[in-house]
């Protein structure tokens, strides 16, 4: 199987913690120019996935894909259909902001029309003061309303994102957020520890001495609470940051951890040929569009992986998952658990996975 990722580089505003590439741009000009460039890039990269199996997953991330209009979603799907064979797609995910779900009346019908069958919604917290500090566009009631509206529209595979491990978060507030998430009963929950991402407002605040990260003990305690609450609610942990109902794992993201081939389209998007080549587009809408308008592919960079780098990726990505890394790769399992054909990090050691993984790298 193979996957296609589209990076939608538009945001209405920037979240405090976010380091992903996006821009606040005038819609009439930038969206049209981006979609035209996307059509050119798709045609020029048509052969990247040849011989890599049928395309089984599509993923629109960002940025904020839900800022696109219904017509723009339809135009992008038409472009992809004209270039790629998408007849075998099983999972089509789009990231959405709760505010857009509630306010854009034609968004959800358009998503249904173009074949979206999985929604990933950035909630982050069910605490009002945290949402304001994060500079999120929605409040708690909007998040709940958006989730209910997605259900009413017929979406039966919804993932929500949550964030823990930041200075303002108290254990009781984190517990409340988890309980409210469980009450909504999404099929999938992703929970990430906040980190200082380059180019983010939070990194700037930290550099100015206006923000300090919580200690490891606090973050570990919140992570353990996350695991316990979701396990009791029937969610299985299949990767360090990801939990799901049975059979509802993210097929697209799982392909990343399996080192499956994928094509990334759009500014800042990354691609992988499934063996030894990684390449990426420049994190600049202007560079991206200008290159394609001149008849050239945008050049961000690429790397050919050495055998040791391939081995390290297999170890690192495998040990991030509950499935684990193949026994063929590991001679001395140490604290790792034997699952039959693989070794995995014990559930209660997932929080310190990075230090464990280092012991197995070349």
For each residue, the residues with C-beta under 8 A, 3 or more apart:
1: 53 54 55 56 57 255 260
2: 49 52 53 54 55 56 255 260 261 262 263 274
3: 55 56 57 58 59 252 255 260 261 262 263
4: 49 55 57 58 59 80 84 262 263 264 265
5: 58 59 60 61 252 262 263 264 265 269 270
6: 38 58 59 60 61 65 76 264 265 266 269
7: 21 61 62 63 264 265 266 267 268 269 281
8: 60 61 62 63 64 65 67 68 266
9: 21 22 23 34 62 63 266 267 268 285
10: 22 23 24 25 27 30 31 34 62 63 64 67 68
11: 14 22 23 24 62 63 64 67
12: 24 64 67 97 137
13: 24 135 137
14: 11 18 22 24 135 201
15: 18 134 135 136 201
16: 133 134 135 200 201 202 205
17: 134 163 166 194 195 197 200 201 202
18: 14 15 22 197 200
19: 197 198 199 200 203
20: 62 63 197 268
21: 7 9 63 267 268 283 284
22: 9 10 11 14 18 62 63 64
23: 9 10 11 30 285
24: 10 11 12 13 14
25: 10 29 30 31 285
26: 29 30
27: 10 30 31 67
28: 31 32
29: 25 26 32 33
30: 10 23 25 26 27 33 34 285
31: 10 25 27 28 34 35 68 69 72
32: 28 29 35 36
33: 29 30 36 37 289
34: 9 10 30 31 37 38 266 285 288 289
35: 31 32 38 39 72 75 76 79
36: 32 33 39 40 289
37: 33 34 40 41 288 289 292 293
38: 6 34 35 41 42 76 79 265 266
39: 35 36 42 43 79
40: 36 37 43 44 292 293
41: 37 38 44 45 265 266 281 288 292 297 298
42: 38 39 45 46 79 80 83 84 265
43: 39 40 46 83
44: 40 41 292 297
45: 41 42 48 263 265 271 297
46: 42 43 83 84
47: 50
48: 45 263 271 273
49: 2 4 52 53 55 84 261 263
50: 47
51:
52: 2 49 261 273 274
53: 1 2 49 56 261
54: 1 2 85 87 88
55: 1 2 3 4 49 58 84 85 86 88 89
56: 1 2 3 53 88 89 90 91 251 255
57: 1 3 4 89 90 91 92 93 251 252 255
58: 3 4 5 6 55 80 86 89 91 92 93 252
59: 3 4 5 6 92 93 94 252 253
60: 5 6 8 65 76 93 94 95
61: 5 6 7 8 65 95 120
62: 7 8 9 10 11 20 22 65 95
63: 7 8 9 10 11 20 21 22 67
64: 8 10 11 12 22 67 95 96 97 100
65: 6 8 60 61 62 68 94 95 96
66: 94 95 96 97 100 101 104 107
67: 8 10 11 12 27 63 64 97 100
68: 8 10 31 65 72 73 76
69: 31 72 73 106 110
70: 73 74 106 107 109 110 113
71: 74 75 110
72: 31 35 68 69 75 76
73: 68 69 70 76 77 110 111 113 114
74: 70 71 77 78 110 113 114
75: 35 71 72 78 79
76: 6 35 38 60 68 72 73 79 80 114
77: 73 74 80 81 114 115
78: 74 75 81 82
79: 35 38 39 42 75 76 82 83
80: 4 42 58 76 77 83 84 86
81: 77 78 84 86
82: 78 79
83: 42 43 46 79 80
84: 4 42 46 49 55 80 81
85: 54 55 88
86: 55 58 80 81 89
87: 54
88: 54 55 56 85
89: 55 56 57 58 86 92 115
90: 56 57 251
91: 56 57 58 117 118 250 251 252
92: 57 58 59 89 114 115 116 117 118
93: 57 58 59 60 116 118 119 120 159 250 252
94: 59 60 65 66 111 116 118 119 120
95: 60 61 62 64 65 66 120 121 122
96: 64 65 66 100 101 107 119 120 121 122 146
97: 12 64 66 67 100 101 121 122 137 138
98: 101 102 121 122 123 137 138 142 143 145 146 147
99: 102 103 137 138 142 146
100: 64 66 67 96 97 103 104 107
101: 66 96 97 98 104 107 108 121 146 149 150
102: 98 99 138 142 145 146 149
103: 99 100
104: 66 100 101 107
105:
106: 69 70 109 110
107: 66 70 96 100 101 104 110 111
108: 101 111 112 149 150 153 155
109: 70 106 112 113 153
110: 69 70 71 73 74 106 107 113 114
111: 73 94 107 108 114 116 119
112: 108 109 115 116 153 154
113: 70 73 74 109 110
114: 73 74 76 77 92 110 111
115: 77 89 92 112
116: 92 93 94 111 112 119
117: 91 92 155 157
118: 91 92 93 94 155 157 158 159 250
119: 93 94 96 111 116 150 155 157 158 159
120: 61 93 94 95 96 158 159 160 161 188 190 250
121: 95 96 97 98 101 143 146 147 150 158 159 160 161
122: 95 96 97 98 136 160 161
123: 98 126 138 143 147 160 161 162 181
124: 130 131 134 136 161 162 163
125: 130 131 134 136 162 163 173 177
126: 123 140 143 176 177 180 181
127: 130 131 140 173 176 177
128: 131 132 139 140
129: 132 133 168
130: 124 125 127 133 134 166 168 169 173
131: 124 125 127 128 134 136 138 139 140
132: 128 129 135 136
133: 16 129 130 168
134: 15 16 17 124 125 130 131 163
135: 13 14 15 16 132 201
136: 15 122 124 125 131 132
137: 12 13 97 98 99
138: 97 98 99 102 123 131 142 143 146
139: 128 131 142 143
140: 126 127 128 131 143 144 180
141: 144 145
142: 98 99 102 138 139 145 146
143: 98 121 123 126 138 139 140 146 147
144: 140 141 147 148 180 184
145: 98 102 141 142 148 149
146: 96 98 99 101 102 121 138 142 143 149 150
147: 98 121 123 143 144 150 151 158 160 184 186
148: 144 145 151 152
149: 101 102 108 145 146 152 153
150: 101 108 119 121 146 147 153 155 158
151: 147 148 154 155 156 158
152: 148 149
153: 108 109 112 149 150
154: 112 151
155: 108 117 118 119 150 151 158
156: 151 187
157: 117 118 119 187 188 248
158: 118 119 120 121 147 150 151 155 186 187 188
159: 93 118 119 120 121 186 187 188 189 190 244 250
160: 120 121 122 123 147 181 184 186 188 189 190
161: 120 121 122 123 124 189 190 191 192
162: 123 124 125 177 178 181 189 190 191 192
163: 17 124 125 134 166 191 192 193 194
164: 169 174 191 192 193 194 219 222 223 226
165: 169 193 194 213 214 218 219 222 223
166: 17 130 163 169 194 213 214
167: 211 212 213 214
168: 129 130 133
169: 130 164 165 166 173 174 214 222
170: 173 174
171: 174 175 221 222 225
172: 175 176
173: 125 127 130 169 170 176 177
174: 164 169 170 171 177 178 222 225 226
175: 171 172 178 179 225 229
176: 126 127 172 173 179 180
177: 125 126 127 162 173 174 180 181
178: 162 174 175 181 182 225 226 229 230
179: 175 176 182 183 229
180: 126 140 144 176 177 183 184
181: 123 126 160 162 177 178 184 186 189
182: 178 179 185 229 230 233
183: 179 180
184: 144 147 160 180 181
185: 182
186: 147 158 159 160 181 189
187: 156 157 158 159 244 245 248
188: 120 157 158 159 160 242 243 244 245 248 249 250
189: 159 160 161 162 181 186 230 235 242 243 244
190: 120 159 160 161 162 241 242 243
191: 161 162 163 164 226 241 243
192: 161 162 163 164 241
193: 163 164 165 219 223
194: 17 163 164 165 166 202 213
195: 17
196: 200 202 203 206 213
197: 17 18 19 20 200 202 203
198: 19 203
199: 19 203
200: 16 17 18 19 196 197 203 204
201: 14 15 16 17 135 204 205
202: 16 17 194 196 197 205 206 211
203: 19 196 197 198 199 200 206 207
204: 200 201 207 208
205: 16 201 202 208 210 211
206: 196 202 203 209 210 211 212 213
207: 203 204
208: 204 205
209: 206
210: 205 206
211: 167 202 205 206
212: 167 206
213: 165 166 167 194 196 206
214: 165 166 167 169 218 219
215: 218 219
216: 219 220
217: 220 221
218: 165 214 215 221 222
219: 164 165 193 214 215 216 222 223 351
220: 216 217 223 224 351 352
221: 171 217 218 224 225
222: 164 165 169 171 174 218 219 225 226
223: 164 165 193 219 220 226 227 350 351
224: 220 221 227 228 348 351
225: 171 174 175 178 221 222 228 229
226: 164 174 178 191 222 223 229 230
227: 223 224 230 231 237 347 350
228: 224 225 231 232
229: 175 178 179 182 225 226 232 233
230: 178 182 189 226 227 233 235 237 243
231: 227 228 234 235 236 237
232: 228 229
233: 182 229 230
234: 231 245
235: 189 230 231 243 244 245
236: 231 243 244 245 246 322
237: 227 230 231 242 243 322 347 350
238: 242 243 244 249 254 321 322 323
239: 242 253 254 257 320 321 322
240: 320 321 350 353
241: 190 191 192
242: 188 189 190 237 238 239 249 250 253
243: 188 189 190 191 230 235 236 237 238
244: 159 187 188 189 235 236 238 247 248 249 250
245: 187 188 234 235 236 248
246: 236
247: 244
248: 157 187 188 244 245
249: 188 238 242 244 254
250: 91 93 118 120 159 188 242 244 253 254
251: 56 57 90 91 254 255
252: 3 5 57 58 59 91 93 255 256 262
253: 59 239 242 250 256 257
254: 238 239 249 250 251 257 258 321
255: 1 2 3 56 57 251 252 258 260 262
256: 252 253 259 260 262 317
257: 239 253 254 317 318 320 321
258: 254 255 317
259: 256 272 274 313 314 317
260: 1 2 3 255 256 274
261: 2 3 49 52 53 272 273 274
262: 2 3 4 5 252 255 256 271 272
263: 2 3 4 5 45 48 49 271
264: 4 5 6 7 269 270 271 280 281
265: 4 5 6 7 38 41 42 45 269 281
266: 6 7 8 9 34 38 41 269 281 288
267: 7 9 21 281 282 283 284 285 287 288 298
268: 7 9 20 21 280 281 282 283 300
269: 5 6 7 264 265 266 280 281
270: 5 264 278 279 280 281
271: 45 48 262 263 264 278 279 280
272: 259 261 262 277 278
273: 48 52 261 276 277 278
274: 2 52 259 260 261
275: 310
276: 273 304 305 310
277: 272 273 302 303 304 305
278: 270 271 272 273 302 303 305
279: 270 271 300 301 302 303
280: 264 268 269 270 271 300 301 302
281: 7 41 264 265 266 267 268 269 270 288 298 300
282: 267 268 287 288 291 298 299 300
283: 21 267 268 300
284: 21 267 287 288
285: 9 23 25 30 34 267 288 289
286: 289 290
287: 267 282 284 290 291 298
288: 34 37 41 266 267 281 282 284 285 291 292 298
289: 33 34 36 37 285 286 292 293
290: 286 287 293 294
291: 282 287 288 294 296 297 298 299
292: 37 40 41 44 288 289 295 296 297 298
293: 37 40 289 290
294: 290 291
295: 292
296: 291 292 299
297: 41 44 45 291 292
298: 41 267 281 282 287 288 291 292
299: 282 291 296
300: 268 279 280 281 282 283
301: 279 280
302: 277 278 279 280
303: 277 278 279
304: 276 277
305: 276 277 278 309 310 313
306: 309 310
307: 310 311
308: 311 312 362
309: 305 306 312 313
310: 275 276 305 306 307 313 314
311: 307 308 314 315 329 362
312: 308 309 315 316 361 362
313: 259 305 309 310 316 317
314: 259 310 311 317 318 325 326 329
315: 311 312 318 319 325 329 330 357 360 361
316: 312 313 319 320 357 361
317: 256 257 258 259 313 314 320 321
318: 257 314 315 321 323 324 325 326 329 342
319: 315 316 324 325 336 343 344 345 353 356 357 360
320: 239 240 257 316 317 353 357
321: 238 239 240 254 257 317 318 324 344
322: 236 237 238 239 344 347
323: 238 318 339 342 344
324: 318 319 321 336 337 339 342 343 344 345
325: 314 315 318 319 329 330 342 343 344 360
326: 314 318 329 330 341 342
327: 330 341 342 343
328:
329: 311 314 315 318 325 326 360
330: 315 325 326 327 333 336 343 360
331:
332:
333: 330 336 338 343
334: 359
335: 345 346 349 356
336: 319 324 330 333 343 344 345 346 356
337: 324 343 344 345 346
338: 333 343
339: 323 324 342 343 344
340:
341: 326 327
342: 318 323 324 325 326 327 339
343: 319 324 325 327 330 333 336 337 338 339
344: 319 321 322 323 324 325 336 337 339
345: 319 324 335 336 337 349 350 353 356 357
346: 335 336 337 349 350
347: 227 237 322 350
348: 224
349: 335 345 346 352 353 356
350: 223 227 237 240 345 346 347 353
351: 219 220 223 224
352: 220 349 355 356
353: 240 319 320 345 349 350 356 357
354: 357 358
355: 352 358 359
356: 319 335 336 345 349 352 353 359 360
357: 315 316 319 320 345 353 354 360 361
358: 354 355 361
359: 334 355 356
360: 315 319 325 329 330 356 357
361: 312 315 316 357 358
362: 308 311 312
